[in-house]
Amino acid sequence: MRGTVLGPVWAWLLAFVGLPAIVLAVIALAQPADGVPPYELGAGFDDLATVFTDPYYRDAFLASLRVSAICSALCLLIGYPMALAIARSAPARRPLLLLLVMLPFWTGFLLRVAAWVGLLRDDGWINAALLALGVIDAPLPLLHTDGAMIVGIVYAYLPFMVLPLEARLARADPALEQAAADLGAPPWRVFLRVTWPLSLPGVAAGLVLVFVPVMGEYVIPELLGGPGSMTMGRVIWTELFDNHDWPMAASLALVLTGLLLLPALALRAAPPNRA
């Protein structure tokens, strides 16, 4: 019975995760060549070694790491109060609030990013409003900056933080917080000693769900970020489509995938924290 249930799952993982990873590894061990496809076997581990030794790729990885860490922290800072408010709302209102959180997913991803382009450009709505209010005398350079990229990423990935947090907070027993308050604990101590520890599994899940995809994000840094925002997603795109260096692009993707497995494995290995 167990094999019948898990068999399709393992088959799906093998077909859509395992085999692509093997193909990626084969390309990473090849070398560029003229032809279709533009590589041939025989380079060995040269490109993989270059990923770790070339300052250009190392800086791109560190930039992606910094952006992912900042965006994950901002999503947690913004999403935690949202998730807590939804979890503490009346049961009849909770589905509507969750629907509002997921509502952006009903719109195309590119359309949502393009909307931020319209808001942040020199003649966009934000600069127009600031000029009309007399706050500024000339348009601010908001678009194609690291700030614009971070705003776009936080907006796009905030639901991935709110949903697991809300699911965890909704499971917590309110009587524990009431008991702490009855024993004389002020609200801030109730939060630090009761609410926050009980929500840690949701916090960890939300951080992983935001951090991992942001590390490989390409669209938002390309449309909102500046020329110097060379994140891993943009570097892989450049190697693949501009330089036509498939082995290097595959090496970068393979290393990035391996590194991103670490937080997911750490989350899986963490002991359960039962409310």
C-alpha contacts under 8 A as a table, 3 or more apart, distances in Angstrom:
res1	aa1	res2	aa2	distance
1	M	4	T	5.07
1	M	5	V	6.39
2	R	5	V	5.28
2	R	6	L	6.12
3	G	6	L	5.15
3	G	7	G	5.35
4	T	7	G	5.36
4	T	8	P	7.49
5	V	8	P	6.79
5	V	9	V	7.59
6	L	9	V	5.16
6	L	10	W	6.21
7	G	10	W	5.30
7	G	11	A	6.10
8	P	11	A	4.95
8	P	12	W	6.04
9	V	12	W	5.16
9	V	13	L	6.24
10	W	13	L	5.02
10	W	14	L	6.02
11	A	14	L	5.10
11	A	15	A	6.11
12	W	15	A	5.20
12	W	16	F	5.97
12	W	17	V	7.76
13	L	16	F	5.41
13	L	17	V	5.06
13	L	18	G	6.26
14	L	17	V	5.55
14	L	18	G	4.44
14	L	19	L	6.00
15	A	18	G	6.15
15	A	19	L	5.57
15	A	20	P	7.57
16	F	19	L	6.37
16	F	20	P	6.31
17	V	20	P	5.60
17	V	21	A	6.15
18	G	21	A	5.19
18	G	22	I	6.34
19	L	22	I	5.04
19	L	23	V	6.27
20	P	23	V	5.02
20	P	24	L	6.05
21	A	24	L	4.97
21	A	25	A	6.17
21	A	254	L	7.68
22	I	25	A	5.06
22	I	26	V	6.24
23	V	26	V	5.10
23	V	27	I	6.30
24	L	27	I	5.25
24	L	28	A	6.10
24	L	250	A	5.63
24	L	251	S	7.75
24	L	253	A	7.94
24	L	254	L	6.73
25	A	28	A	4.96
25	A	29	L	6.36
25	A	250	A	7.11
25	A	251	S	7.41
25	A	254	L	6.80
26	V	29	L	5.31
26	V	30	A	6.60
26	V	41	L	7.98
27	I	30	A	5.12
27	I	31	Q	7.89
27	I	39	Y	7.48
27	I	41	L	7.70
27	I	246	W	6.95
27	I	247	P	5.18
27	I	250	A	6.12
27	I	251	S	7.85
28	A	31	Q	7.86
28	A	45	F	7.88
28	A	47	D	7.02
28	A	48	L	7.21
28	A	246	W	7.60
28	A	247	P	4.39
28	A	248	M	6.40
28	A	249	A	7.59
28	A	250	A	4.86
28	A	251	S	4.64
28	A	254	L	7.61
29	L	41	L	6.80
29	L	42	G	7.01
29	L	43	A	5.82
29	L	44	G	4.77
29	L	45	F	5.85
29	L	46	D	7.80
29	L	47	D	7.40
29	L	48	L	7.87
29	L	247	P	6.68
29	L	251	S	7.80
30	A	39	Y	6.21
30	A	40	E	5.40
30	A	41	L	4.15
30	A	42	G	5.36
30	A	43	A	4.92
30	A	44	G	6.41
30	A	247	P	5.71
31	Q	39	Y	5.31
31	Q	40	E	5.43
31	Q	41	L	6.08
31	Q	42	G	6.35
31	Q	43	A	4.92
31	Q	247	P	5.83
32	P	38	P	5.86
32	P	39	Y	4.22
32	P	40	E	6.39
32	P	244	H	7.92
32	P	245	D	5.75
32	P	246	W	6.73
32	P	247	P	6.42
33	A	38	P	4.97
33	A	39	Y	4.51
33	A	40	E	6.07
34	D	38	P	5.32
34	D	39	Y	7.08
35	G	38	P	4.85
35	G	39	Y	7.29
36	V	39	Y	7.65
38	P	244	H	7.06
38	P	245	D	7.46
38	P	246	W	6.89
39	Y	245	D	7.83
39	Y	246	W	6.75
39	Y	247	P	6.96
41	L	44	G	7.95
43	A	46	D	6.22
43	A	47	D	7.76
44	G	47	D	7.76
45	F	48	L	5.20
45	F	49	A	6.11
46	D	49	A	5.19
46	D	50	T	6.23
47	D	50	T	4.90
47	D	51	V	6.34
47	D	247	P	6.99
47	D	248	M	5.65
47	D	251	S	6.33
48	L	51	V	5.23
48	L	52	F	7.03
48	L	248	M	7.62
48	L	251	S	5.48
48	L	252	L	7.56
48	L	255	V	7.83
49	A	52	F	5.50
49	A	53	T	6.33
50	T	53	T	5.02
50	T	54	D	5.41
51	V	54	D	5.94
51	V	57	Y	5.83
51	V	58	R	7.01
51	V	251	S	7.22
51	V	252	L	6.50
52	F	57	Y	7.36
52	F	58	R	6.45
53	T	57	Y	7.99
53	T	58	R	7.26
54	D	57	Y	5.69
54	D	58	R	6.28
55	P	58	R	4.89
55	P	59	D	5.82
56	Y	59	D	5.29
56	Y	60	A	6.28
57	Y	60	A	4.98
57	Y	61	F	6.20
57	Y	232	M	7.86
57	Y	235	V	7.82
58	R	61	F	5.15
58	R	62	L	6.22
59	D	62	L	5.02
59	D	63	A	6.00
60	A	63	A	5.04
60	A	64	S	6.20
60	A	230	M	5.62
60	A	231	T	4.95
60	A	232	M	5.45
60	A	235	V	7.24
61	F	64	S	5.12
61	F	65	L	6.09
61	F	231	T	6.60
61	F	232	M	5.74
62	L	65	L	4.89
62	L	66	R	6.08
63	A	66	R	5.10
63	A	67	V	6.16
63	A	229	S	7.57
63	A	230	M	7.18
63	A	231	T	5.77
63	A	232	M	7.93
64	S	67	V	5.13
64	S	68	S	5.93
64	S	214	V	7.70
64	S	215	M	5.33
64	S	216	G	7.63
64	S	231	T	4.92
64	S	232	M	6.04
65	L	68	S	5.16
65	L	69	A	6.07
65	L	215	M	6.44
66	R	69	A	5.19
66	R	70	I	6.16
67	V	70	I	5.20
67	V	71	C	6.01
67	V	150	I	7.14
67	V	214	V	7.80
67	V	215	M	7.74
68	S	71	C	5.21
68	S	72	S	5.91
68	S	210	V	7.68
68	S	211	F	5.23
68	S	212	V	7.81
68	S	214	V	5.51
68	S	215	M	5.74
69	A	72	S	5.17
69	A	73	A	6.13
69	A	211	F	6.72
70	I	73	A	5.21
70	I	74	L	6.16
70	I	150	I	7.91
71	C	74	L	5.05
71	C	75	C	5.99
71	C	150	I	6.30
71	C	153	I	6.83
71	C	154	V	5.70
71	C	210	V	7.82
71	C	211	F	7.69
72	S	75	C	5.10
72	S	76	L	6.19
72	S	154	V	7.77
72	S	207	L	5.80
72	S	210	V	5.82
72	S	211	F	5.77
73	A	76	L	5.10
73	A	77	L	6.12
73	A	207	L	7.88
74	L	77	L	4.93
74	L	78	I	6.05
74	L	154	V	6.97
75	C	78	I	5.24
75	C	79	G	5.42
75	C	80	Y	7.98
75	C	154	V	5.94
75	C	157	Y	7.48
75	C	158	L	5.37
75	C	161	M	6.33
75	C	210	V	7.97
76	L	79	G	5.04
76	L	80	Y	5.56
76	L	161	M	6.51
76	L	203	V	7.48
76	L	206	G	7.73
76	L	207	L	7.41
77	L	80	Y	5.91
77	L	81	P	7.54
78	I	81	P	6.36
78	I	82	M	6.92
78	I	158	L	7.95
79	G	82	M	5.05
79	G	83	A	5.99
79	G	158	L	6.48
79	G	159	P	7.75
79	G	161	M	6.08
79	G	162	V	5.07
80	Y	83	A	5.11
80	Y	84	L	6.03
80	Y	161	M	7.89
80	Y	162	V	6.67
80	Y	165	L	6.91
81	P	84	L	5.04
81	P	85	A	6.00
82	M	85	A	5.19
82	M	86	I	6.24
82	M	162	V	6.81
83	A	86	I	5.16
83	A	87	A	6.06
83	A	162	V	5.24
83	A	163	L	7.13
83	A	165	L	5.82
83	A	166	E	4.50
83	A	169	L	7.49
84	L	87	A	5.07
84	L	88	R	6.07
84	L	165	L	7.79
84	L	166	E	6.39
84	L	169	L	6.56
85	A	88	R	5.20
85	A	89	S	6.05
86	I	89	S	5.14
86	I	94	R	5.96
86	I	97	L	6.49
86	I	98	L	7.44
86	I	166	E	6.73
87	A	94	R	7.22
87	A	166	E	5.59
87	A	167	A	7.62
87	A	169	L	5.92
87	A	170	A	4.76
88	R	170	A	7.26
89	S	93	R	6.56
89	S	94	R	6.16
90	A	93	R	5.40
90	A	94	R	6.33
91	P	94	R	5.24
91	P	95	P	7.67
92	A	95	P	6.96
93	R	96	L	5.51
93	R	97	L	6.42
94	R	97	L	5.14
94	R	98	L	6.16
95	P	98	L	5.12
95	P	99	L	6.03
96	L	99	L	4.95
96	L	100	L	6.31
97	L	100	L	5.11
97	L	101	V	6.45
98	L	101	V	5.04
98	L	102	M	6.36
98	L	163	L	7.81
99	L	102	M	5.13
99	L	103	L	5.86
100	L	103	L	4.94
100	L	104	P	7.90
101	V	104	P	7.23
101	V	159	P	6.10
101	V	162	V	7.86
102	M	105	F	5.66
102	M	106	W	7.57
102	M	159	P	6.60
103	L	106	W	5.56
103	L	107	T	7.73
104	P	107	T	5.57
104	P	112	R	7.88
105	F	108	G	7.08
105	F	109	F	7.50
107	T	111	L	6.97
107	T	112	R	6.98
108	G	111	L	5.23
108	G	112	R	6.47
109	F	112	R	5.26
109	F	113	V	6.42
110	L	113	V	5.11
110	L	114	A	5.96
110	L	219	V	7.99
111	L	114	A	4.95
111	L	115	A	6.12
112	R	115	A	5.09
112	R	116	W	6.77
113	V	116	W	5.25
113	V	117	V	6.62
113	V	152	G	6.79
113	V	220	I	6.78
113	V	223	L	7.59
114	A	117	V	4.92
114	A	118	G	6.45
114	A	223	L	7.90
115	A	118	G	5.09
115	A	119	L	6.32
116	W	119	L	4.88
116	W	120	L	5.97
116	W	152	G	7.01
116	W	224	L	7.97
117	V	120	L	5.31
117	V	121	R	5.85
117	V	124	G	7.91
117	V	143	L	6.87
117	V	223	L	7.54
117	V	224	L	6.82
118	G	121	R	5.82
118	G	124	G	5.31
118	G	125	W	7.07
119	L	124	G	4.75
119	L	125	W	4.96
119	L	126	I	5.69
120	L	123	D	7.99
120	L	124	G	5.53
120	L	125	W	7.11
120	L	126	I	6.21
120	L	127	N	7.27
120	L	142	L	5.40
120	L	143	L	5.15
120	L	148	A	7.57
121	R	124	G	4.81
121	R	127	N	7.68
121	R	141	P	7.44
121	R	142	L	6.41
121	R	143	L	5.20
122	D	127	N	6.30
122	D	139	P	5.48
122	D	140	L	6.59
122	D	141	P	6.45
122	D	142	L	7.25
122	D	143	L	7.46
123	D	127	N	6.34
123	D	128	A	6.38
123	D	139	P	7.34
124	G	127	N	5.71
124	G	128	A	6.07
125	W	128	A	4.96
125	W	129	A	6.00
126	I	129	A	5.22
126	I	130	L	6.26
127	N	130	L	5.08
127	N	131	L	6.01
127	N	139	P	5.50
127	N	140	L	6.55
128	A	131	L	5.15
128	A	132	A	6.07
128	A	139	P	7.82
129	A	132	A	5.08
129	A	133	L	6.18
130	L	133	L	5.16
130	L	134	G	6.20
130	L	135	V	5.27
130	L	136	I	5.98
131	L	134	G	5.07
131	L	135	V	6.10
131	L	136	I	5.45
131	L	137	D	6.33
131	L	138	A	7.17
131	L	139	P	7.35
132	A	135	V	7.78
133	L	136	I	7.97
134	G	137	D	6.86
136	I	139	P	7.12
136	I	140	L	7.95
141	P	144	H	7.90
141	P	145	T	7.85
142	L	145	T	6.37
142	L	147	G	7.58
142	L	148	A	6.37
143	L	148	A	5.84
143	L	224	L	5.98
143	L	225	G	7.31
143	L	226	G	7.88
144	H	148	A	6.46
144	H	149	M	7.35
144	H	223	L	7.29
144	H	224	L	4.78
144	H	225	G	4.30
144	H	226	G	4.11
144	H	227	P	7.46
145	T	148	A	5.26
145	T	149	M	6.40
145	T	224	L	6.71
145	T	225	G	4.89
145	T	226	G	4.69
146	D	149	M	5.04
146	D	150	I	6.17
146	D	224	L	7.91
146	D	225	G	5.46
146	D	226	G	6.44
146	D	229	S	6.87
147	G	150	I	5.18
147	G	151	V	6.16
147	G	225	G	7.87
148	A	151	V	5.10
148	A	152	G	6.15
148	A	224	L	5.67
148	A	225	G	6.37
149	M	152	G	5.19
149	M	153	I	6.20
149	M	220	I	6.22
149	M	221	P	5.55
149	M	224	L	4.98
149	M	225	G	4.79
150	I	153	I	5.11
150	I	154	V	6.06
151	V	154	V	5.26
151	V	155	Y	6.12
152	G	155	Y	5.17
152	G	156	A	6.14
152	G	220	I	6.53
152	G	224	L	7.32
153	I	156	A	5.09
153	I	157	Y	6.02
153	I	214	V	7.50
153	I	220	I	6.63
154	V	157	Y	5.34
154	V	158	L	5.53
155	Y	158	L	5.58
156	A	159	P	7.50
157	Y	160	F	5.45
157	Y	161	M	7.16
157	Y	210	V	6.12
158	L	161	M	5.35
158	L	162	V	6.38
158	L	210	V	7.83
159	P	162	V	4.92
159	P	163	L	5.93
160	F	163	L	5.86
160	F	164	P	7.08
160	F	206	G	6.09
160	F	209	L	6.06
160	F	210	V	6.28
161	M	164	P	6.15
161	M	165	L	6.36
161	M	203	V	7.62
161	M	205	A	7.83
161	M	206	G	4.25
161	M	207	L	6.75
161	M	209	L	7.10
161	M	210	V	6.76
162	V	165	L	5.24
162	V	166	E	5.93
162	V	206	G	7.30
163	L	166	E	5.20
163	L	167	A	6.20
163	L	206	G	7.88
164	P	167	A	5.06
164	P	168	R	6.24
164	P	202	G	5.20
164	P	203	V	7.58
164	P	205	A	6.55
164	P	206	G	5.93
165	L	168	R	5.22
165	L	169	L	6.08
165	L	199	S	6.85
165	L	202	G	4.48
165	L	203	V	6.04
165	L	205	A	7.96
165	L	206	G	6.73
166	E	169	L	5.10
166	E	170	A	5.86
166	E	202	G	7.74
167	A	170	A	5.33
167	A	171	R	6.59
167	A	202	G	7.44
168	R	171	R	5.33
168	R	172	A	6.77
168	R	198	L	7.87
168	R	199	S	5.91
168	R	201	P	7.28
168	R	202	G	5.40
169	L	172	A	5.27
169	L	195	T	7.91
169	L	198	L	7.49
169	L	199	S	5.86
169	L	202	G	7.78
171	R	275	A	7.01
172	A	198	L	6.79
172	A	199	S	7.96
172	A	275	A	5.41
173	D	176	L	5.87
173	D	177	E	7.71
173	D	275	A	7.01
174	P	177	E	5.43
174	P	178	Q	6.36
175	A	178	Q	4.89
175	A	179	A	5.91
176	L	179	A	5.11
176	L	180	A	6.31
176	L	194	V	7.14
177	E	180	A	5.12
177	E	181	A	6.23
177	E	190	V	6.22
177	E	194	V	6.38
177	E	195	T	7.15
178	Q	181	A	5.07
178	Q	182	D	6.05
179	A	182	D	5.02
179	A	183	L	6.26
180	A	183	L	5.15
180	A	184	G	6.74
180	A	185	A	5.66
180	A	190	V	6.15
180	A	194	V	7.84
181	A	184	G	5.23
181	A	185	A	4.91
181	A	186	P	6.51
181	A	187	P	7.21
181	A	190	V	6.74
182	D	185	A	7.25
185	A	189	R	5.85
185	A	190	V	6.02
186	P	189	R	5.40
186	P	190	V	6.28
187	P	190	V	5.00
187	P	191	F	6.23
188	W	191	F	5.13
188	W	192	L	6.27
189	R	192	L	5.03
189	R	193	R	5.80
189	R	194	V	7.90
190	V	193	R	5.37
190	V	194	V	5.40
190	V	195	T	6.60
191	F	194	V	5.52
191	F	195	T	4.64
191	F	196	W	5.71
192	L	195	T	6.36
192	L	196	W	5.37
192	L	197	P	7.18
193	R	196	W	6.60
193	R	197	P	6.52
194	V	197	P	5.74
194	V	198	L	6.29
195	T	198	L	5.38
195	T	199	S	6.28
196	W	199	S	5.15
196	W	200	L	6.35
197	P	200	L	5.36
198	L	201	P	7.45
198	L	273	N	7.26
198	L	274	R	7.56
198	L	275	A	5.86
199	S	202	G	5.38
199	S	203	V	6.22
200	L	203	V	4.81
200	L	204	A	6.07
200	L	273	N	7.93
201	P	204	A	5.14
201	P	205	A	6.17
201	P	272	P	7.74
201	P	273	N	6.72
202	G	205	A	5.07
202	G	206	G	6.00
203	V	206	G	5.16
203	V	207	L	6.11
204	A	207	L	5.18
204	A	208	V	6.26
204	A	267	L	6.97
205	A	208	V	5.26
205	A	209	L	6.13
205	A	267	L	7.30
206	G	209	L	5.05
206	G	210	V	6.21
207	L	210	V	5.27
207	L	211	F	5.74
208	V	211	F	5.11
208	V	212	V	5.75
208	V	263	P	6.63
208	V	264	A	6.67
209	L	212	V	6.00
209	L	213	P	6.97
210	V	213	P	6.07
210	V	214	V	6.21
211	F	214	V	5.35
211	F	215	M	6.31
212	V	215	M	5.51
212	V	216	G	7.38
212	V	260	L	6.02
213	P	216	G	5.55
213	P	217	E	6.16
214	V	217	E	4.82
215	M	231	T	7.83
215	M	232	M	6.96
215	M	233	G	7.46
216	G	231	T	7.73
216	G	232	M	5.91
216	G	233	G	4.72
216	G	256	L	7.86
217	E	220	I	6.80
217	E	221	P	7.11
217	E	231	T	7.88
217	E	232	M	7.67
217	E	233	G	5.28
217	E	234	R	7.91
218	Y	221	P	5.65
218	Y	222	E	6.03
218	Y	231	T	7.69
218	Y	232	M	7.84
218	Y	233	G	4.48
218	Y	234	R	5.42
218	Y	237	W	7.84
219	V	222	E	5.17
219	V	223	L	6.14
220	I	223	L	5.25
220	I	224	L	5.64
220	I	225	G	7.01
221	P	224	L	5.40
221	P	225	G	4.42
221	P	226	G	7.53
221	P	229	S	6.75
221	P	231	T	7.42
221	P	234	R	7.48
222	E	225	G	5.73
222	E	226	G	7.72
222	E	234	R	6.95
225	G	228	G	7.90
225	G	229	S	5.82
226	G	229	S	5.35
227	P	230	M	7.17
230	M	233	G	7.95
230	M	234	R	5.87
230	M	235	V	6.26
231	T	234	R	5.43
231	T	235	V	6.26
232	M	235	V	5.01
232	M	236	I	6.04
232	M	252	L	7.89
233	G	236	I	5.29
233	G	237	W	6.24
234	R	237	W	5.04
234	R	238	T	6.14
235	V	238	T	5.04
235	V	239	E	6.22
236	I	239	E	5.17
236	I	240	L	6.07
236	I	249	A	5.07
236	I	252	L	6.64
236	I	253	A	7.12
237	W	240	L	5.14
237	W	241	F	5.85
237	W	242	D	7.40
237	W	249	A	7.54
238	T	241	F	5.57
238	T	242	D	4.91
238	T	243	N	6.22
239	E	242	D	5.88
239	E	243	N	4.84
239	E	244	H	5.93
239	E	245	D	5.28
239	E	246	W	6.85
239	E	248	M	6.69
239	E	249	A	5.39
240	L	243	N	6.10
240	L	244	H	4.85
240	L	245	D	5.50
240	L	246	W	5.34
240	L	248	M	7.95
240	L	249	A	5.56
241	F	244	H	5.23
241	F	245	D	7.88
245	D	248	M	5.60
245	D	249	A	6.34
246	W	249	A	5.03
246	W	250	A	5.94
247	P	250	A	5.03
247	P	251	S	6.02
248	M	251	S	4.94
248	M	252	L	6.18
249	A	252	L	5.18
249	A	253	A	6.17
250	A	253	A	5.03
250	A	254	L	5.92
251	S	254	L	5.05
251	S	255	V	6.14
252	L	255	V	5.30
252	L	256	L	6.05
253	A	256	L	5.06
253	A	257	T	5.97
254	L	257	T	5.12
254	L	258	G	6.18
255	V	258	G	5.13
255	V	259	L	6.19
256	L	259	L	5.19
256	L	260	L	6.10
257	T	260	L	5.12
257	T	261	L	6.30
258	G	261	L	5.30
258	G	262	L	7.19
259	L	262	L	5.64
260	L	263	P	6.21
260	L	264	A	7.09
261	L	264	A	5.22
261	L	265	L	6.00
262	L	265	L	5.16
262	L	266	A	6.05
263	P	266	A	4.91
263	P	267	L	6.09
264	A	267	L	5.15
264	A	268	R	6.27
265	L	268	R	5.00
265	L	269	A	6.07
266	A	269	A	5.07
266	A	270	A	6.11
267	L	270	A	5.25
